[in-house]
Amino acid sequence: MRRVQCRSCGKVKRERLDFLANNPLYTKRFAWFVGRRCRQSTVKDVAREPSLDWHTVKELDKQYMRIQLERAGMPEPKVVGIDEISIRKGHTYRIVVSDLVRGRPSWFGGQDRSEASMDQFYDWLGKKKTHGIRMAVMDMWNPFGHSTRKQVPQAAILFDKFHVMRHLSAALDAVRKSEYARLARQDRRYIKGQKYTLLASREHLTLDGRQALKRLLAANKRLNTAYLLKESFGQLWSYTSEAWACKFFENWKAALKWQRLKPYEKFAEMIERHWDGIAAFCQVENTVSLGFGEGVNNKIRVIQRRAYGLKEEEYLRLKILTCMLPAI
């Protein structure tokens, strides 16, 4: 690589070659190879193969991911999925916004999961592209809803089915704990150690798990009632008419009468408070795959677990934003 003296400023500068990476000791072709390997392996494992320094591999991977984002272009989402992730211990959160139509994370940022942090996404996207959003899928965290209603008043808000069912699973677990505390020691043997058998979907249970669930439900009437109510609630998302969905929920809520299931009564009150965001799924134009957000969350957890945590936030941001993009 030649060194030349600039005629305008008089400084000595290095010749720029298009086939070199940001680190001039390596070509772009080699940097892309390292980046593709880092999509499936840890930086430490990739660095061991060609006997490179850990920091060198990391910088090559970051250059690879920046090129991926540059080629993907600026997002123009029509349907967004909003969720938060924990990046370290101590309730340290960041917001992840995904484009549910294109199937890719679009934005990672904020200082926490507050309304001000959510506003940063809409400011980054710009007014023109923000007005193009027709629907936002999120959990029932109030700051997300307040920011979206303020910044995107024309967008429909849809509460994610998986987060709603998670609250119902927590209510079922609360019933299980109260029953365990109420029963005598000899009657607790059916409940002890059966938490995940009770909370898991029946189709995901093994033969032994189904037999244990059958014994548990036969031994405790209140748990049996709570389990059946939980399994039936998922039918709510099968309705295409809000009137029929409302009638189903009223019947489901009426079934709680005289059952002494306080956690379920609190859950029903929460659903009533957020009914508009749940019933929005009944409208045909709001039909969207709700599993993508959970899939992104699983990918993020895999990325964090594989690296035993990522201390550099910029590196984590690049990993999340490129996890669904095609390899170069």
TAJOTA-V472329 format. One record per run of one state. SS is the DSSP state (H for helix, E for strand, - for the rest). FROM is the first residue (numbers start at 0). LEN is the number of residues. If there is no record, write none. Layout:
ss:SS from:FROM len:LEN
ss:SS from:FROM len:LEN
This chain:
ss:- from:0 len:2
ss:E from:2 len:3
ss:- from:5 len:6
ss:E from:11 len:3
ss:- from:14 len:5
ss:E from:19 len:1
ss:- from:20 len:6
ss:E from:26 len:1
ss:H from:27 len:11
ss:- from:38 len:4
ss:H from:42 len:7
ss:- from:49 len:4
ss:H from:53 len:19
ss:- from:72 len:6
ss:E from:78 len:10
ss:- from:88 len:3
ss:E from:91 len:8
ss:- from:99 len:4
ss:E from:103 len:6
ss:- from:109 len:5
ss:H from:114 len:11
ss:- from:125 len:1
ss:H from:126 len:4
ss:- from:130 len:4
ss:E from:134 len:4
ss:- from:138 len:3
ss:H from:141 len:10
ss:- from:151 len:4
ss:E from:155 len:4
ss:- from:159 len:1
ss:H from:160 len:22
ss:- from:182 len:2
ss:H from:184 len:6
ss:- from:190 len:4
ss:H from:194 len:5
ss:- from:199 len:2
ss:H from:201 len:3
ss:- from:204 len:2
ss:H from:206 len:13
ss:- from:219 len:1
ss:H from:220 len:18
ss:- from:238 len:3
ss:H from:241 len:13
ss:- from:254 len:7
ss:H from:261 len:12
ss:- from:273 len:1
ss:H from:274 len:8
ss:- from:282 len:1
ss:H from:283 len:3
ss:- from:286 len:4
ss:H from:290 len:16
ss:- from:306 len:6
ss:H from:312 len:10
ss:- from:322 len:6
